[in-house]
């Protein structure tokens, strides 16, 4: 991995971590490269969602079927409305779900790269409860495409050695150590379709299924038929 920057965050102060994100990871992303970063669930691969070239590189690295959509990541719940139609979700509900290990699926807006998940009018949106990935998105000032840091069909990683086979294909790896949690952690975020007002559909149970379901029912949402 001669050309890949591996940054071990545990050796840095909080100020140095912020500088590494600002001066190394963010420029790499803005140049259309792919970076690996810890999130609130697993390690992810991130690139500019608005760059079709970068998104295709992301798919190539994972060996992912182009028909399988990827989510976008924004730094704040308030930023979701720029890239997705939030009219179907009351703000109190959105703020109850996010930030956190939940992917909210909504109708996409015209501002989002039309080549990203071109086969669907929906988009999954994440606001992870992790300061580093949110800082990275903030530095780039635009959404990132975000997916698990593994080749398709392999397990989702909670430590960087678990995706060592990808290292040479990445511009930068932010090593945050082992992402702690239960065995459920590898399931990734809970994915819920909220594109129809007053209704929900669980697409993937993920790590926060029980809490998410409780929040949806508390807000009187009705499950859509499968």
N, C-alpha and C positions, 0 to 999 in steps of 0.2 A: 504493500500500500504506500509506495514511495510518494505518490502525489496527493494522497489523502491526508487531510489534517485531522488528527485524533486529539481531542482536547479533553483531558481528564478533569472534570469540574471539581472533584474532591480536593485537588491540589491548589485551587484558586480561592481567593477571597470573593465575597459577593460582588464587590466592585469589579474584580477581574473577570468574573463570570459574565457580568453585563457587558464588559468591553469585548469579550470573546464573541458574544452574540452579535454585537453591533459591528465589529470590525472584521470578523471572519465568517460567521455563519450567514448573516444577512447579505453581505456582498456576494457570497457564493450563490445564494438563492436568486438574487437579483440578476445574476449573470446566467440564469437558466440552468443551474446545476441542482443536483439532488443531495440533500443532507439528511443525516439520521439524528433524531432528537428524542429525548424522553418525554412522555406525556403522563397523564394521570392514570393510565391503564397499562400500556406497553410501550416499547420503542416504536417510533414511526419514521417513515420516509416522507420528506416534505419537499415541495417545489412550488413554483408560481402557478397558481390555478389559471391565470390569464394567459400563460404561455403554452400554446399547443405543443411546441417543440419539447419543452420541459416535461409536460404531462406524458407525451409519448415515450420519452426517455424513462420516466418513472414506471410505466407499464412494461417496457423492455427489461428493466432491471428485475422486476418481480416475475416476469414471465406470465403476466396477467392477461386474461382474455379482455380485449377491448370492449366487449359487451357488458363487462362487470363494472358498474360505476364506482367512483371513489368520492369520498366526502371532501368538503372544504373546511378549513379552519379559520376562524376570525378571532380577534383578540378580546372582543367585548360583545356582550349580548346586543348592545345598541347597533353594532355593525352588521348584524344579520340582515336587516331590512334593505341594505344596499344591494344584496345579491340574491335575496329570496323574498317571496311574498309572505309577510308575517301576519296578514290580516285575519288568517284563520285561527290564530293563537292569541288569546288575551295576554297582555304583557305580564300579568301576575303569574300566569302559568309558565310562561317562558322563563321568567326569573326564578321560579321554583325548581325548574329542571336544570338550568345552566347558571354559572359554569359548573361543569361536572362531567362524569363519564357517560354522557348521553349524546347520541347523534339524532338531531331533529330533522326529519325529512319534510320539506316544504316545496311548493311550486317555485321554480327558479325564476329569476328576473332577467330582463334583457341585458343587464349590465354584465352578467357572468359570461365568460368565454363560451361561445356556442359550440365549440369543438370538444368541450369537457362534458362527458356523459351525453353525447349528442343524441343518443337513442331514447332519452327520457326527458320529460318536462319537469322532473323533480330533481332536487338536490339535497343531499345530506349535509348538515352543517354542525360543526363542533365548536365549542368554546371550552377547551380543557381547563380543569382546575389545576393548572401547573404554570407557575410564573415564567419558566424559561421559554416554552413554546409560544406563550402569549406575547412575550417580549419580542420573539423572533418575528411573529406576524406583525406586531406593531412597528418594528423597524422597517419592514418591507412595505407597510402601508397599503397592503392589498391581500386578498385571501390566498392561502396556501392550499394546494391539494395535499391531503394527508391520508396515508394508508400504513398498514403494519409493515415493519422492517423485516420482511421475510419473503422468500420466493413463494409463489402461490402453492398451496397444499402443505407447506411446512408450518410448524407451530409458531405462534406469535411470541416474540422475544421479550424477556424482562431484564436481560443483561446483554451487553453488546457482543460478547463472544458467541452468542447464539445466532448471530447473523454474520459471522466472520466471512462467509463465502461471498458476501456482497461488498465488503469493505473497499476493494479495488475499484468498484464502480461508483463510489460516492466521493463527493468533493470534501465533505466535512462530517465528522462524527462527534457529537457532543455526548460524552460518557458521563452519565449521572449516577453510575453504579447500578446496583440491583434495584429495580422498582419493586418495592415491598407491597405485600398484600396477601390475600388468600389465594388458594389454587384457582379460584374463579377469575383471577386477574387476567389470565391469558385469553379469556373470552372477549376481551375488548369492550368497547362501549355498548350500552344498550341502544338499539336503533328503533325509533318510533316514528311512524308516519302520522303527521299532524296536518296534512295538506287539505283535509276536509274539515271545515269548521264544526266543532262540537263532537268530533269523532277521533278515534285513534286506531292504529294498527301496529302491533309489535312485529317488526321485521326480524330482529335478532334480540334474544333475551339479554345477552351480555352480562356485564358485571354488576349492573345496578337495576336489574329487572324488578325486584320486589318493591324497592323504594319508588321507582318510576311509575309502576302500576298504581301504587297507593296514591301518588300525587295526581295521576290522571283521573282516578275515581273520585278523589276529593274534590276535583273541579268538574265533576259530573259529565265527563266525557263518555261516549258510548263506543263500544268496540265495533269496528267495521267487519263485515263478513270476510273470511279469507278468500 
